[in-house]
Amino acid sequence: MSQVNQSKIYDYVKQHGSILEEYLETLGAFGQLEEGGIIRPVYSPQWLDAQKQVAEWMNEAGLAVRTDGIGNLWGKLEGTEGGKIFASGSHLDTVKGGGKYDGGLGILSALVALRFLKEVYGQPRYSLEVVALCEEEGSRFNKTFLGSRAITGTLPVEELDENVDPAGISIRQAAIECGFDPSQLEAARRSDLDGFIELHIEQGRLLDDAKLEVGIVQAITGTRHLGVTFEGQADHAGTTPMDLRKDALVAAAHAITRIQAIPLQMGRPAVATVGKLSLEPGATNIVPALVHITVDIRHSDQAKKERLISEIELACREAAASQGVTVHIEQHQDRVPAPMTPAIINLLQETADELGITNMPMVSGAGHDSQVMVEQIPTGMIFVPSIAGRSHSRAEYTPLQEILPGVALLAQALYKLAY
Ligand SMILES: [Zn+2]
């Protein structure tokens, strides 16, 4: 550990890091709601203003600024040698009532990292780029990852016209109104990137609880959504003896307690959530006939995720059988786990240790652009703490001193890659 904190860039980050706080405050004002929190859906006026602000900061940092056809904003620090390009960034859009760290912090950390690297070391050998991805959250078009899917060439052109917002405006139309040229979607693809690192708040409480400075993401969790319908029989609540009922809600209740117990027994990071429940006919004096629940199931290991799903499905069938009701299970969304690239994981791990930055390997339970990027580009993620794990909320908060170790790690990793 002789190299602990012997990094010029880490010292520089500590000395000049307050600029990141200014950036965060300024960016967080775009789309700020009266009651607190931010709403900044892609292509909205406040989103466009935010993008212009980030472009201005990129210019000030001496980066070459451009936007692509879908509306990703890029700032480039040209290398002295051609051949390789490494990028860092995150998404500019927010959920409704979101905080100022989700997405924004990853863009601004990358911007600050490039700016500081340039100020300390000058021009890199290989090019470095900051990207403000246009869209990740799906809060306007019910489609997610527009920016990263355009970059990886996995955004079908039909989606631009098929998907409309609640006002009936298509992705294409909204992009054009912002001055982008979505007919250039193909040109937004980046097959020339040699690496991508995304810094993001954890959005959970593990780092805060462990009092560690950064998490090195090993994988982004896989998700399966199930729709489960229990069908029993509506009967009179007064005249139907308990032993003669086919109560769909009791079956669902048995299933739900198992849906909690199964991942708990499997251990972290297995999770399963029943987030929606509806029942019919829904009257005080009628035995419930029909209950529909949704189940969100996540694990970062594909085999364990499949085991979790089959155990939960079995639990639903057993719960139904125990009450004499039928069950129907529908498979909805499925996303396979996305392991991050081992070379980038190792780079981040080693660099954190060299800098004396306390860290632990983590799984991301939330989805991120990095899970799309890693399909085509060597990719890794740095998590910084979220105080009390709060996110997708105006309560989202991380003090500057808990952000800067992550920024230093990002900068030093980019230094190793590009200088
Ligand atoms: Zn995010």
Residues whose N, C-alpha, C, O or C-beta is under 5 A from the ligand:
A	BS01	ZN	D102 G103
